[in-house]
Amino acid sequence: MVKGISRQVIVVHAPDQKLFEQAIFILKDDAVGKEGVTDEMLLKAADRLLRSSGKRKKPAFALYGSFWALLGATAIGLAWLLTALI
């Protein structure tokens, strides 16, 4: 155990408890001292992070991967055709 370190944490219970019971967020040292930051705001931010963690957007190239593969295959095919004709 490490002695002499004190951290503030927020514990949020998971909405879907099939795999996890709770999530623990460790606050930055200056997070609570800022003006206008309330406990309710911190809890809402932690809950929002917990609920949005599984909803990541795929990059654009991942969505159109088959398009780019087809375009590359067409370009290679055309290059082979031109070299065969010349």
C-alpha positions in Angstrom: 0.0 0.0 0.0 1.2 3.5 -0.9 1.1 5.9 2.0 0.8 9.7 1.8 -1.3 9.9 -1.4 -4.9 11.1 -1.2 -7.0 11.2 -4.3 -10.7 12.0 -4.8 -12.7 9.5 -6.8 -16.3 9.2 -8.1 -17.8 5.7 -8.1 -20.7 5.2 -10.6 -22.7 2.0 -10.6 -22.9 0.4 -14.1 -26.3 0.6 -15.8 -25.8 -2.9 -17.2 -24.3 -5.1 -14.5 -23.7 -8.3 -16.5 -19.9 -7.7 -16.6 -19.2 -4.7 -14.4 -20.5 -3.6 -11.0 -19.1 -0.1 -11.0 -16.7 2.3 -12.6 -14.2 4.4 -10.6 -13.2 7.8 -11.9 -10.1 9.4 -10.4 -10.5 13.2 -10.3 -7.8 15.6 -11.2 -6.3 17.5 -8.3 -7.7 20.8 -9.5 -11.1 19.5 -10.7 -13.0 20.2 -7.5 -11.4 23.6 -6.8 -12.5 25.2 -10.0 -15.3 27.8 -9.6 -18.7 26.6 -10.7 -18.0 22.9 -10.6 -20.5 21.1 -8.4 -20.7 17.6 -7.3 -23.8 17.1 -9.4 -21.9 18.3 -12.5 -19.1 15.8 -11.8 -21.6 12.9 -11.4 -23.4 13.8 -14.6 -20.0 13.9 -16.5 -19.0 10.5 -15.1 -22.4 9.0 -15.9 -22.2 10.5 -19.5 -18.8 9.0 -20.0 -19.9 5.6 -18.7 -23.0 5.5 -21.0 -21.2 6.7 -24.1 -18.1 4.5 -23.8 -19.6 1.8 -26.1 -20.9 4.1 -28.8 -17.8 4.9 -30.8 -18.0 6.0 -34.4 -16.1 4.1 -37.0 -13.7 6.1 -39.1 -14.8 7.0 -42.6 -12.2 4.7 -44.3 -13.6 1.7 -42.4 -17.1 2.4 -43.7 -16.0 2.6 -47.3 -13.3 -0.1 -47.2 -14.9 -2.3 -49.8 -15.2 0.7 -52.2 -11.5 1.5 -51.9 -10.6 -2.2 -52.4 -12.7 -2.3 -55.6 -11.2 0.9 -56.8 -7.7 -0.4 -56.2 -8.5 -3.7 -57.9 -9.9 -1.8 -60.9 -6.7 0.4 -61.1 -4.4 -2.7 -61.0 -6.6 -4.4 -63.7 -6.4 -1.4 -65.9 -2.6 -1.2 -65.4 -2.2 -4.9 -66.4 -4.5 -4.3 -69.4 -2.4 -1.3 -70.6 0.9 -3.2 -70.2 -0.5 -6.2 -72.1 -1.7 -4.0 -75.0 1.6 -2.1 -75.3 
